[in-house]
């Protein structure tokens, strides 16, 4: 069954619990979403609060994918640019699909929904994201139409002696699709 996507869902405790549980499970499964396992919801909560603040201030939008039980199964955050010379593109952050749903095509569905959401934002012409080298996510994003436009070698220190490239990718949005 396909996920149901919603941009800017109504907030509240249930949404917060769902996002924190997803973020924790993805992180502990080895997902490159800002943390290194093992983590708990308490470790992630400060980052979630920063995202909530950005959403409340209109600087960030939340896209949520719900599974057939209405549970949070996927997320992506679209961050708007405040710099007047860069307001024509958005950042895509914290792209996650719950490990129990991986391999079902939901990641590709999430990326398509994120592109559709960005197209609906006024004046947005592209999506930019970064990903951690050595995880294969760059190949996944490339299969979704993103192009590598930059790389910072060793910019992400996962652990002592384990530095990864920060890969910068861009998806120009064809507004006619």
N, C-alpha and C positions, 0 to 999 in steps of 0.2 A: 504494500500500500504506500502511496506517495505521502510526503510531508505536506502540511498546510503551512504556508508562510504568511507572516504578518509583520509589517513595518511599523515600528513604534507601538508595540502592544501596551495595553493598560498595565501600569506597574502595580506593585504590591508585593506582599510577602511570598505568595505562591510563585510569582515570576522570579523573584530574587532567589528563592530556594532552588528553583529549577535551573537557573543559570549557574549558580554556585555548584550544584551537584554535577552538571554537565562539565563545567570547567575543571572541577576536581577530578572527575573520572577520565577526561581526555588527558589531563596533565599526567595522571598516574599511569596511564596506558602508554606514555612516552610522546604524547602530542606536543609539538613545538608551539605552545601558546603562552609563553612568558614565564613558565615555571619549570623546574626540574624535579622529578619525583624523588621521594614521596612528598606529597602536599596534602593539606586538609582544606576544608572550606574556610577555616579561620585564616589560613595563609593567603588565600585568594581574595577574601572579603575586602581588604583595603583597595585593591585594584578595581573590584566591582564598584565600590563607592566612588572612586575617581571617574569611572565610566558613567555612573548615575549623575554625578555633578555635571559632567560634560553634556549629558542628554538634557538635563534640566535647564542648562544655559543655552541650549540649541546648537551646540558645537558638534554633537554626535547623534547618530540615529542607530537604533537597534533593529536588526532583522532577526526574527525567531522562526524556526521551523518546528512545528508540533507534530508528534507522531499520532497514530490512530487512537491512542488513549488520551490525547490532549496534553501529553508530557513534553517538556522542552527537550528536543532531540538534536537541534542544530542552532547555531547563532553566527552572526557576523555583525561587526560594528562598522558603520560608515562615518568617518570623521570629516567634517567640513574644514576647509582651509580658511583661516582668518586673514592671511596675507593677501592684499588686494591684487597681486600679480599671479596668484595661484588659486583663485576661487573657481576656476573652470574644471578642477578635478578634485576627487575625494580620495582619502586613504581608506583602505579596507583592513580592519584589524580583527584579531581573535576569531578567526574562521574555525568553527568546530562542528563536528558531527560526532554524536555519542558512539563510543566503540561498538556497542551492540548493534548499531545501524550501519556500520561501515561495510562496504562491499555491495551495497544495494543501489548505488547510483545517487545517493542523497547528497554527497559532496558536490557532484556536478549540478544537481538541482539547486543546491544552496548558492553556488556561484552564478547560475543563471538568474536566480531570484535577486541576488545582490546587484547584478548588472541591470535588471529591470527596475529595481528600486532607484538606482543611481540615475537612470534615464529619466525618471519622473521628477528628479530634483531640478530646479530651475538652473539652467546654464551649465550643467555638468557635462563635460565632454570625455572624461576618462576616469579610470580607477587605477590607483597605484597601491601596491602592497609590497611588503618585504617578507621574506621567509628565510628560515635557517637552513644553511647548506648541510648536506649530508643526510637529509631526511627523505629526499625524493619528492617533497612537496613542490619544488620548482617544476618538475616534470608534469605533475598533476595540473598546476596552474597553466603551464604551457598548453596542455591538452584542452584547456578551457578558453584558449585564445590569448592569454597573456604572453607578452614578450619580455625577456630579460633585457633591462636597459642599464643595469649597473650591478657592481659587486664590490663589497668591501671585504677583502680577505681578513679572516681571523677576528672580525668585529664582535662576535658573540662568544663569550666564554661560558660554556656549559659546565665545565669543571676544570680544575687545574690540569693543564696539558691537553685539554679538549676544546680548542678554539674552532669556531665554524664561520664560514662566510655569511655575510648578510647580503642576500640576493634581492635586488630591487626589480620589480616587474610592473608592467603597465598594460592596461587594456583600454585602447581607444573605443569609445562607444559610438556605434553606428546608430544614430537616433531614428533611423527609418525602420529598424527592426523591433 
